[in-house]
Amino acid sequence: MERDLLQRIGGRLEFVYGPAAAASLLPRIEALVARFEGRIRPGQVGWSQKDAMLITYADSLPGANTPLRELHGFLRRHVGDHLSFVHFLPFYPYTSDDGFSVVDYRELRHELGRWEDVEAFSGDYRLVFDAVINHVSAESRYVKGFLEGDPAYEDFCIGLPPGTDTSSVLRTRALPLLHDFPSRDGVRWLWTTFSRDQVDLNFSNPEVLLEMLDILLFYAARGASMVRLDAVAYLWKKLGTSCAHLPETHEIIKLFRDVYDAAAPHVLLLTETNVPHRENISYFGNAGDEAQMIYNFPLAPLIVWSLHREDAGVLTEWARGVERISPRATYLNITATHDGIGMRPTEGILSEDERGELVQMACDRGGDVTSKRNADGSVMPYELNLSYFDAINDPGRPSPVEWEVRKFLVSQAIPMAMMGIPGIYIHSLLGSRNDLEGVRRTGRARSINRNALPVDDLEAELRSPGNRRRLVLDGILRLLRIRSEQSAFHPDARQEILSLHPAVFAIRRSNSTTGETVLALHNVSSVEVCVPLPAKDARTGLRDLLTQESFRDVPDTVSLSPHQVRWLRLGQP
């Protein structure tokens, strides 16, 4: 390991654990990295406008073959290279929360396939693995060993007296922070940020850090090109604080980055921190020395709000504050995910009345709302639980399918036009609606957007002319193809947000290296609008990349029909 990297890791260890512990930990980390040398294949570095990410459960498309092979085959048949990254939500043995209560980090669930299937997948796509390392299943060997008094797992969990004052701790669930567990020494009350079956790991114990570093390197050896750090904001615990975004947490993530730089520099880090924007971007660290990618969480609720109100004003104003960080760091621009539509990122952007309006909209459309409990005991909305298609299109007031798809595609085009890399959830790619039966079956609000689609049934739907899923899939792939051909949509290309019309989200993307410029216009309203073109764009030649309509002389205005997207390439007659 290079000397400067060793010194940097040593400094981080000293900050978190103190000089004495750092001195003993550093050679163990160096030996760990050396142990993985030769086991990790080099991979593609960086990103371009050709990159887009699919977010999916490994068993989203069950069929006659193993789920991993079915999904791989479906993507090869229908998607090809329009998507470059595939993010597998946790595919390890688990006990609850659809995979997020992990029993064994190093095992693949046997019913999904084999590690060889994952490695075959990595031949066609850059794979993203989940690292659910803030917490672990109560049935894991870490928790069981801790409760049984096994010296190997001493202090792997956080036990506190039941009367401990934890009121300062930020809560994302309206559930107790401490839960009781029987142990060799009687009842122990363990820290559980999310649920009784999700017991937090104790990173103040350096042995926990070493174990998680081993797992992160194992993922790289199994073909991961990116690792998503789930719920990482809560990694470090310190009573009397919110236990969110603490300096030790940031330093540990930077240490993860350093270890990957030493052993697998092609592996990217993505942090999952569903919090207001300023807190979220802190995970870039110093221009990408922490995470190279973060979720652009405000996009999802603000796009819904824009289409709900038929007004892009709030989205436009917020987007002006989204800054380019560095060539080492960029955004993952998402709408839907396996979770709900986050409400915390709207804090300080939408008023409480407006946030309440979104909550009511979700309930009116068959969805639900998950709440969080604040330190003062008050309860606030944490996320909206409904499919993104139904967040955009009211299932109680159906329209012709072509119009619903057209409206939905506006919501997917906006993230593709923005600086960063688009992330597309599989149920957005396939135009899924609310799975109300899934909610009734599981009793969990999040099941509304996590249904499995039997691949034979899906294929039959896709063969049906005018089918909603077919129209959505074709529309998204067409947008991705056109995006991939324009250097102006490179994740690092310059972004300028424009105010041209209240109903239009307008963005100019410019690549200084190629000189290419695209003016992207998105009508979020149900009426035709006429948009004045900026004076600086009054040059000879303009072409709509989506319709192929050309203007030899740039007009003063362009019209957009209801929910139309225009990506205007400037300088092309």
Phi and psi in degrees as a GROMACS rama.xvg file:
@    title "Ramachandran Plot"
@    xaxis  label "Phi"
@    yaxis  label "Psi"
@TYPE xy
-62.2758  147.322  GLU-2
-61.3223  -43.6686  ARG-3
-65.5754  -33.6014  ASP-4
-68.9215  -41.0574  LEU-5
-60.5045  -42.7587  LEU-6
-64.4582  -39.1838  GLN-7
-65.1326  -44.9536  ARG-8
-62.7252  -42.2322  ILE-9
-59.7568  -40.3398  GLY-10
-64.2799  -38.5652  GLY-11
-67.581  -42.894  ARG-12
-61.3394  -40.1786  LEU-13
-65.0433  -40.0076  GLU-14
-62.1202  -42.0965  PHE-15
-82.6875  -43.8218  VAL-16
-114.254  -8.47393  TYR-17
95.2628  161.47  GLY-18
-60.8388  -43.2328  PRO-19
-64.5368  -47.9294  ALA-20
-64.5812  -39.1178  ALA-21
-60.4834  -40.0412  ALA-22
-62.5309  -34.1245  ALA-23
-85.9713  -27.2581  SER-24
-77.2055  -36.7762  LEU-25
-57.6694  -49.0316  LEU-26
-64.6785  -28.1952  PRO-27
-70.135  -37.2492  ARG-28
-69.9221  -39.2017  ILE-29
-61.0577  -41.3265  GLU-30
-67.5185  -35.7353  ALA-31
-63.2803  -45.6093  LEU-32
-61.4124  -42.7048  VAL-33
-62.7657  -34.5526  ALA-34
-65.0854  -27.0798  ARG-35
-94.372  -3.61722  PHE-36
-61.6662  132.458  GLU-37
88.4224  -15.155  GLY-38
-94.921  -14.3676  ARG-39
-108.598  119.469  ILE-40
-77.3184  138.07  ARG-41
-61.1986  148.614  PRO-42
-133.58  179.051  GLY-43
-64.5779  140.267  GLN-44
-109.778  141.208  VAL-45
81.9924  -161.088  GLY-46
-155.665  166.2  TRP-47
-151.933  -175.656  SER-48
-67.7872  -11.4806  GLN-49
-81.112  -6.66689  LYS-50
-91.0291  138.444  ASP-51
-155.052  151.13  ALA-52
-116.311  134.655  MET-53
-96.4481  133.033  LEU-54
-109.103  123.797  ILE-55
-157.935  153.366  THR-56
-76.6284  148.928  TYR-57
-64.1062  -26.7821  ALA-58
-107.561  29.8248  ASP-59
-66.5575  -26.2025  SER-60
-125.058  73.8194  LEU-61
-68.15  151.348  PRO-62
-163.796  -158.951  GLY-63
-69.7258  -29.5214  ALA-64
-91.7858  179.269  ASN-65
-65.5638  147.548  THR-66
-54.7856  -40.3366  PRO-67
-62.4001  -40.7767  LEU-68
-70.1969  -37.2125  ARG-69
-63.0027  -45.839  GLU-70
-64.3423  -44.7623  LEU-71
-59.2578  -45.9246  HIS-72
-63.6748  -42.3871  GLY-73
-60.8223  -45.8296  PHE-74
-64.9535  -38.9491  LEU-75
-65.3168  -36.7381  ARG-76
-74.4348  -42.0497  ARG-77
-109.828  -19.5293  HIS-78
-117.46  -40.5636  VAL-79
60.3101  -135.77  GLY-80
-94.7788  15.307  ASP-81
-66.2956  -24.872  HIS-82
-116.312  138.242  LEU-83
-108.614  -34.7335  SER-84
-104.191  141.888  PHE-85
-124.581  117.365  VAL-86
-95.7318  111.222  HIS-87
-83.8171  117.397  PHE-88
-63.3945  162.2  LEU-89
-45.6555  122.199  PRO-90
-115.6  27.353  PHE-91
-97.3269  164.368  TYR-92
-56.8344  138.401  PRO-93
-147.301  170.279  TYR-94
-119.859  -16.747  THR-95
-165.414  177.757  SER-96
57.3866  38.1326  ASP-97
49.8206  39.4787  ASP-98
112.698  -15.6072  GLY-99
-89.8603  10.1399  PHE-100
-116.34  84.4417  SER-101
-80.3377  132.569  VAL-102
-88.2282  -42.0858  VAL-103
-144.057  113.556  ASP-104
-67.7823  -23.2442  TYR-105
-98.691  0.840605  ARG-106
-109.26  143.042  GLU-107
-93.5788  137.141  LEU-108
-57.5783  125.311  ARG-109
-61.2478  -30.6829  HIS-110
-72.9165  -14.0541  GLU-111
-83.1049  -28.5304  LEU-112
142.594  -151.771  GLY-113
-124.69  163.529  ARG-114
-58.6331  -29.6805  TRP-115
-61.6889  -32.2366  GLU-116
-66.6815  -39.1384  ASP-117
-64.1355  -45.3149  VAL-118
-64.2991  -35.3131  GLU-119
-65.2421  -40.2782  ALA-120
-57.323  -40.5366  PHE-121
-68.0092  -10.9416  SER-122
-73.888  -21.3485  GLY-123
-110.84  -25.4283  ASP-124
-137.256  151.726  TYR-125
-81.8225  119.526  ARG-126
-94.0282  143.76  LEU-127
-114.852  122.273  VAL-128
-102.027  147.39  PHE-129
-86.4374  134.29  ASP-130
-114.556  96.7103  ALA-131
-91.8791  71.5597  VAL-132
-103.78  -0.734064  ILE-133
-70.9261  -34.1641  ASN-134
-145.678  167.871  HIS-135
-147.065  159.312  VAL-136
-60.4616  145.001  SER-137
-63.0876  -16.5894  ALA-138
-93.9558  3.57335  GLU-139
-72.4443  161.535  SER-140
-67.7329  -24.8931  ARG-141
-65.3368  -48.4209  TYR-142
-72.5665  -44.2159  VAL-143
-60.71  -44.6382  LYS-144
-62.8807  -40.2234  GLY-145
-60.7513  -46.9088  PHE-146
-71.0249  -28.9199  LEU-147
-86.188  -2.9609  GLU-148
79.0643  21.1431  GLY-149
-67.4199  121.494  ASP-150
-57.232  -27.6897  PRO-151
-65.9201  -22.0055  ALA-152
-120.329  22.552  TYR-153
-61.8446  132.243  GLU-154
62.3061  23.963  ASP-155
-77.6596  -20.1434  PHE-156
-119.817  171.937  CYS-157
-112.388  108.42  ILE-158
-102.946  134.109  GLY-159
-133.427  153.1  LEU-160
-60.7811  145.343  PRO-161
-61.5796  -23.2859  PRO-162
-90.7329  6.87782  GLY-163
-59.4541  135.738  THR-164
-76.29  108.384  ASP-165
-116.191  21.998  THR-166
-65.4617  -22.8413  SER-167
-78.1549  -14.1089  SER-168
-73.4952  128.285  VAL-169
-64.356  129.839  LEU-170
-114.273  135.364  ARG-171
-105.781  1.99278  THR-172
-135.594  148.834  ARG-173
-86.4489  55.4679  ALA-174
-131.595  160.773  LEU-175
-63.3982  147.736  PRO-176
-77.8851  -35.5246  LEU-177
-107.622  135.891  LEU-178
-125.897  148.917  HIS-179
-89.6622  139.086  ASP-180
-135.552  136.7  PHE-181
-69.9381  139.46  PRO-182
-139.298  175.452  SER-183
-59.4889  -29.7875  ARG-184
-104.616  21.676  ASP-185
101.725  -167.185  GLY-186
-70.6607  130.747  VAL-187
-115.889  139.104  ARG-188
-102.45  113.544  TRP-189
-107.23  148.125  LEU-190
-71.6367  123.528  TRP-191
-136.406  93.4416  THR-192
-60.2565  -37.1213  THR-193
-111.257  -41.1489  PHE-194
-164.032  169.18  SER-195
-60.0336  -32.488  ARG-196
-89.8096  7.65621  ASP-197
-126.251  89.0111  GLN-198
-90.0523  127.302  VAL-199
-69.0088  140.712  ASP-200
-84.6669  152.029  LEU-201
-100.806  92.4042  ASN-202
-73.701  -8.57813  PHE-203
-71.2245  -12.2797  SER-204
-89.6309  113.468  ASN-205
-58.8188  -23.6783  PRO-206
-66.1363  -31.527  GLU-207
-65.3429  -44.7652  VAL-208
-57.5611  -47.5037  LEU-209
-62.1317  -40.0716  LEU-210
-63.6859  -42.0178  GLU-211
-70.7383  -33.9114  MET-212
-63.5277  -40.6194  LEU-213
-60.272  -41.7891  ASP-214
-67.0049  -41.6868  ILE-215
-62.2669  -39.748  LEU-216
-70.7348  -34.6143  LEU-217
-59.5487  -40.8456  PHE-218
-62.7899  -41.1009  TYR-219
-62.8994  -38.896  ALA-220
-67.8058  -24.4307  ALA-221
-90.6123  4.35173  ARG-222
111.495  6.44445  GLY-223
-69.9019  131.549  ALA-224
-100.558  -13.5743  SER-225
-150.451  147.135  MET-226
-124.371  127.949  VAL-227
-95.4967  122.338  ARG-228
-91.7929  99.8725  LEU-229
-72.5534  135.274  ASP-230
49.9344  34.5579  ALA-231
-72.359  -16.452  VAL-232
-61.0131  -21.3122  ALA-233
-104.183  17.9466  TYR-234
-62.484  -42.7286  LEU-235
-102.96  135.648  TRP-236
-113.578  132.738  LYS-237
-147.686  108.511  LYS-238
-57.5999  144.145  LEU-239
92.9583  -5.70831  GLY-240
-119.508  176.618  THR-241
-72.4907  -15.9346  SER-242
61.1513  26.0473  CYS-243
-126.067  136.126  ALA-244
61.5505  29.9167  HIS-245
-69.2076  153.315  LEU-246
-55.4434  -36.038  PRO-247
-63.595  -36.8742  GLU-248
-60.8211  -48.901  THR-249
-60.365  -39.4492  HIS-250
-68.5426  -35.5306  GLU-251
-67.7337  -40.7088  ILE-252
-63.3649  -40.4299  ILE-253
-62.7678  -35.6371  LYS-254
-64.9985  -41.3594  LEU-255
-55.8623  -45.518  PHE-256
-60.2188  -43.1245  ARG-257
-62.2354  -43.0176  ASP-258
-64.5795  -41.803  VAL-259
-65.192  -37.3311  TYR-260
-61.1424  -31.8763  ASP-261
-77.5491  -41.2717  ALA-262
-105.93  -29.8441  ALA-263
-152.988  71.3  ALA-264
-63.1477  -15.9937  PRO-265
-79.2072  -14.7142  HIS-266
-79.987  124.396  VAL-267
-91.9773  153.043  LEU-268
-108.955  131.092  LEU-269
-120.353  122.214  LEU-270
-98.767  137.008  THR-271
-104.251  98.8903  GLU-272
-133.866  91.6055  THR-273
-82.5114  76.8427  ASN-274
-137.899  171.901  VAL-275
-55.0571  154.479  PRO-276
-55.406  -46.2388  HIS-277
-63.4062  -38.5565  ARG-278
-68.3729  -38.5286  GLU-279
-63.5513  -47.3095  ASN-280
-71.9514  -10.3377  ILE-281
-63.1725  -19.2585  SER-282
-79.7687  -2.87406  TYR-283
-72.2415  -19.424  PHE-284
66.1859  -135.585  GLY-285
-94.5094  86.681  ASN-286
57.7493  33.1464  ALA-287
105.292  15.0673  GLY-288
-86.1113  5.31607  ASP-289
-116.209  -102.575  GLU-290
-87.6149  142.743  ALA-291
-88.1695  -12.4769  GLN-292
-145.514  138.423  MET-293
-130.815  155.396  ILE-294
-70.8618  136.288  TYR-295
-88.5008  71.9503  ASN-296
-61.2578  -35.6432  PHE-297
-62.1863  -21.4758  PRO-298
-55.8137  -46.1822  LEU-299
-58.4888  -55.0509  ALA-300
-70.9508  -31.5634  PRO-301
-74.2307  -30.8871  LEU-302
-68.7314  -42.6052  ILE-303
-58.5535  -45.7358  VAL-304
-60.4386  -42.6815  TRP-305
-62.0462  -44.462  SER-306
-74.1023  -31.674  LEU-307
-65.0395  -44.7823  HIS-308
-90.2984  -9.65343  ARG-309
56.6614  41.6745  GLU-310
-148.68  122.943  ASP-311
-94.5453  9.10943  ALA-312
-60.0774  -47.62  GLY-313
-66.5524  -43.6894  VAL-314
-60.4106  -42.6817  LEU-315
-62.2044  -46.946  THR-316
-64.0042  -42.6895  GLU-317
-64.895  -44.6795  TRP-318
-62.4773  -25.009  ALA-319
-61.3929  -24.9733  ARG-320
-89.7886  0.118249  GLY-321
-83.9393  111.437  VAL-322
-104.596  149.601  GLU-323
-69.7564  134.969  ARG-324
-94.6047  -61.2598  ILE-325
-172.555  169.67  SER-326
-64.4171  -11.7593  PRO-327
-96.2082  -0.296551  ARG-328
-144.349  139.201  ALA-329
-153.732  178.505  THR-330
-103.241  148.769  TYR-331
-100.221  109.403  LEU-332
-89.3259  109.017  ASN-333
-119.675  158.312  ILE-334
-114.544  -84.0168  THR-335
-83.7128  154.888  ALA-336
-141.06  -173.796  THR-337
-66.0086  -23.1259  HIS-338
-88.5846  -173.924  ASP-339
-81.3223  -172.284  GLY-340
-86.5719  111.23  ILE-341
-62.7418  135.193  GLY-342
-98.2768  -24.4945  MET-343
-58.2421  -39.2698  ARG-344
-63.5226  -13.3482  PRO-345
-86.7457  -6.32333  THR-346
-61.4259  128.834  GLU-347
82.2469  -4.56931  GLY-348
-109.513  -51.4865  ILE-349
-99.7273  148.505  LEU-350
-72.3925  166.386  SER-351
-62.0738  -36.2391  GLU-352
-65.3102  -40.5735  ASP-353
-68.0785  -39.897  GLU-354
-63.1361  -39.0513  ARG-355
-64.0008  -33.5065  GLY-356
-66.4313  -39.4453  GLU-357
-64.5259  -41.5044  LEU-358
-60.3121  -45.3396  VAL-359
-65.6449  -38.2797  GLN-360
-59.6915  -44.4993  MET-361
-61.4586  -43.5505  ALA-362
-66.3878  -39.7836  CYS-363
-64.7663  -24.2304  ASP-364
-98.5884  20.0739  ARG-365
89.9581  3.11254  GLY-366
-92.7385  -166.386  GLY-367
-144.399  178.485  ASP-368
-134.283  129.559  VAL-369
-95.7938  135.967  THR-370
-109.31  162.893  SER-371
-123.369  153.7  LYS-372
-104.557  128.263  ARG-373
-83.5849  168.492  ASN-374
-60.9254  -28.9968  ALA-375
-84.9973  5.13979  ASP-376
92.8598  -10.4133  GLY-377
-73.2077  157.443  SER-378
-117.707  133.808  VAL-379
-131.666  156.165  MET-380
-65.7484  133.411  PRO-381
-102.932  -42.1128  TYR-382
-156.088  153.758  GLU-383
-95.2809  131.018  LEU-384
-107.704  100.322  ASN-385
-168.299  160.893  LEU-386
-68.7553  151.064  SER-387
-68.7306  -31.4514  TYR-388
-61.2046  -40.7221  PHE-389
-80.7358  -19.6639  ASP-390
-68.2111  -30.1041  ALA-391
-89.224  -37.1124  ILE-392
-120.33  119.689  ASN-393
-68.1677  113.274  ASP-394
-66.406  -18.2042  PRO-395
-81.2537  -10.9909  GLY-396
-133.183  70.0067  ARG-397
-64.4548  146.638  PRO-398
-120.803  169.358  SER-399
-52.4183  140.866  PRO-400
-58.2681  -34.5883  VAL-401
-62.6974  -36.9722  GLU-402
-73.5634  -38.049  TRP-403
-64.5698  -42.1941  GLU-404
-66.1401  -42.145  VAL-405
-57.7636  -44.524  ARG-406
-65.3646  -41.3068  LYS-407
-64.9189  -38.5902  PHE-408
-66.279  -27.1522  LEU-409
-59.3849  -43.0241  VAL-410
-65.0239  -26.4482  SER-411
-89.5768  -26.1759  GLN-412
-72.8674  -34.7438  ALA-413
-59.3385  -49.8577  ILE-414
-62.4366  -30.3213  PRO-415
-69.6763  -30.6746  MET-416
-81.2033  -20.9112  ALA-417
-81.4475  158.435  MET-418
-57.411  128.587  MET-419
126.501  -163.94  GLY-420
-119.144  129.455  ILE-421
-72.9487  138.565  PRO-422
-115.967  125.621  GLY-423
-122.123  119.071  ILE-424
-71.8692  145.714  TYR-425
-59.7631  -31.3367  ILE-426
-78.8957  -15.6148  HIS-427
-80.1172  -42.6122  SER-428
-56.3102  -31.8692  LEU-429
-109.168  9.85823  LEU-430
61.6164  40.3978  GLY-431
-75.1424  148.051  SER-432
-103.561  177.965  ARG-433
-53.7473  131.916  ASN-434
-96.4106  79.3674  ASP-435
-67.7751  -32.3502  LEU-436
-65.3369  -37.4486  GLU-437
-62.8364  -38.162  GLY-438
-66.1667  -42.6791  VAL-439
-63.8464  -36.0091  ARG-440
-71.0498  -41.5089  ARG-441
-97.7763  -23.3368  THR-442
76.271  11.2797  GLY-443
-114.61  131.604  ARG-444
-61.6894  -35.3879  ALA-445
-69.0274  -15.5846  ARG-446
-65.8752  -12.7809  SER-447
-63.6315  -18.4974  ILE-448
-130.508  27.5968  ASN-449
-130.84  20.8469  ARG-450
-71.0298  148.215  ASN-451
-87.1967  141.109  ALA-452
-114.475  106.637  LEU-453
-52.2315  126.858  PRO-454
-63.1882  -33.6857  VAL-455
-66.0016  -41.2198  ASP-456
-64.0704  -41.2907  ASP-457
-63.4471  -44.2417  LEU-458
-60.6127  -39.057  GLU-459
-63.729  -42.1185  ALA-460
-62.8377  -42.069  GLU-461
-67.3635  -22.6569  LEU-462
-81.3611  -10.9028  ARG-463
-84.2088  120.275  SER-464
-59.5098  136.783  PRO-465
74.6895  8.74615  GLY-466
-68.214  141.739  ASN-467
-55.2697  -47.0499  ARG-468
-62.9962  -41.6275  ARG-469
-62.1398  -44.7481  ARG-470
-65.2792  -40.7989  LEU-471
-67.2574  -49.3503  VAL-472
-58.1373  -48.5216  LEU-473
-62.0889  -41.0859  ASP-474
-64.4356  -43.426  GLY-475
-67.7267  -43.2147  ILE-476
-64.1796  -35.6558  LEU-477
-64.8555  -43.8318  ARG-478
-61.5221  -42.8012  LEU-479
-64.1853  -40.0895  LEU-480
-62.9999  -46.5509  ARG-481
-65.4963  -41.1621  ILE-482
-58.9611  -42.5091  ARG-483
-65.1418  -18.8883  SER-484
-91.6612  -3.46936  GLU-485
-114.324  114.941  GLN-486
-65.5311  -18.9538  SER-487
-64.9936  -20.7635  ALA-488
-93.6914  10.4489  PHE-489
-55.5827  139.159  HIS-490
-53.4397  -27.5542  PRO-491
-94.717  -3.06969  ASP-492
-66.7974  153.184  ALA-493
-62.1396  143.238  ARG-494
-125.995  131.887  GLN-495
-131.686  121.478  GLU-496
-90.4413  130.575  ILE-497
-116.35  148.357  LEU-498
-107.958  96.5189  SER-499
-109.448  -28.1704  LEU-500
-163.787  140.353  HIS-501
-56.3856  -30.4905  PRO-502
-93.6644  4.88999  ALA-503
-122.907  125.483  VAL-504
-88.4834  115.077  PHE-505
-119.52  135.338  ALA-506
-145.644  132.084  ILE-507
-104.988  124.724  ARG-508
-112.774  131.763  ARG-509
-135.786  131.653  SER-510
-103.507  110.755  ASN-511
-68.2422  -25.3994  SER-512
-73.2072  -44.093  THR-513
-94.8428  -16.5915  THR-514
78.494  6.47463  GLY-515
-81.9854  138.115  GLU-516
-132.479  135.748  THR-517
-126.804  130.12  VAL-518
-100.276  111.939  LEU-519
-102.265  122.162  ALA-520
-119.389  134.119  LEU-521
-134.285  111.564  HIS-522
-83.7085  112.626  ASN-523
-92.3489  8.82615  VAL-524
-110.331  167.829  SER-525
-96.1052  16.3364  SER-526
-127.573  158.686  VAL-527
-71.5139  139.546  GLU-528
-129.756  155.129  VAL-529
-115.264  122.476  CYS-530
-112.644  124.236  VAL-531
-73.0691  135.677  PRO-532
-84.5422  141.447  LEU-533
-60.2107  146.249  PRO-534
-59.8588  -34.5534  ALA-535
-67.8109  -16.7883  LYS-536
-94.9112  5.66617  ASP-537
-79.1558  74.9404  ALA-538
-125.714  168.678  ARG-539
-71.9618  127.473  THR-540
93.7584  130.048  GLY-541
-159.37  136.955  LEU-542
-137.07  132.566  ARG-543
-80.688  114.34  ASP-544
-66.5566  -21.5342  LEU-545
-90.3398  -35.3381  LEU-546
-104.907  -12.4694  THR-547
67.2117  11.1399  GLN-548
-68.2476  132.426  GLU-549
-117.8  146.389  SER-550
-126.107  117.042  PHE-551
-68.6486  -38.9363  ARG-552
-112.77  128.75  ASP-553
-66.5355  125.371  VAL-554
-74.9099  167.239  PRO-555
-72.7535  -30.5845  ASP-556
-139.033  158.431  THR-557
-130.283  148.201  VAL-558
-99.8247  148.541  SER-559
-127.601  124.168  LEU-560
-72.1188  172.217  SER-561
-51.9664  126.208  PRO-562
57.2581  30.0719  HIS-563
-83.9179  147.13  GLN-564
-111.88  130.254  VAL-565
-122.998  120.887  ARG-566
-107.236  105.384  TRP-567
-98.9647  111.963  LEU-568
-81.3896  120.458  ARG-569
-88.8559  146.579  LEU-570
85.552  13.2254  GLY-571
-126.358  110.823  GLN-572
